[in-house]
Amino acid sequence: QVQLVESGGDLVQPGGSLRLSCAASGFTFSSYAMGWYRQAPGKERELVAHIGFIGRNTYYTNSVRGRFAISRDNAKNTVYLQMNSLKPDDTAVYYCNRITTPFPWGQGTQVTVSS
């Protein structure tokens, strides 16, 4: 069955950096564009970045453009999110999934930005 396992979240100070990873299994990873989503307390889940199935095309929501970078390694069935210059507003649970009809969601990884 499909599994999406996110990791790398932590508590960091404003201005800090984190690299999130998402290990995928149970489907043909290289056939799908993948995205990173986040859900802050009391808010809807939002798409923050996505990457084409061969990694050539990327998209970022305005609030993270220039600070976050999405990448993927199809040989490892893994998608990454490098997050720099983190802000308190980036605090959320981060998830990965395909950008079409989502697979069952993983458990996510908590990112907390606070001094």
Stockholm file with secondary structure:
# STOCKHOLM 1.0

chainA/1-115         QVQLVESGGDLVQPGGSLRLSCAASGFTFSSYAMGWYRQAPGKERELVAHIGFIGRNTYYTNSVRGRFAISRDNAKNTVYLQMNSLKPDDTAVYYCNRITTPFPWGQGTQVTVSS
#=GR chainA/1-115 SS CCEEEEECCCEECTTCCEEEEEEEESSCGGGSCEEEEEECTTSCCEEEEEECTTSCCEEECTTTTTTEEEEEETTTTEEEEEECSCCGGGCEEEEEEESSSCCSCCCCEEEEECC
#=GC SS_cons         CCEEEEECCCEECTTCCEEEEEEEESSCGGGSCEEEEEECTTSCCEEEEEECTTSCCEEECTTTTTTEEEEEETTTTEEEEEECSCCGGGCEEEEEEESSSCCSCCCCEEEEECC
//
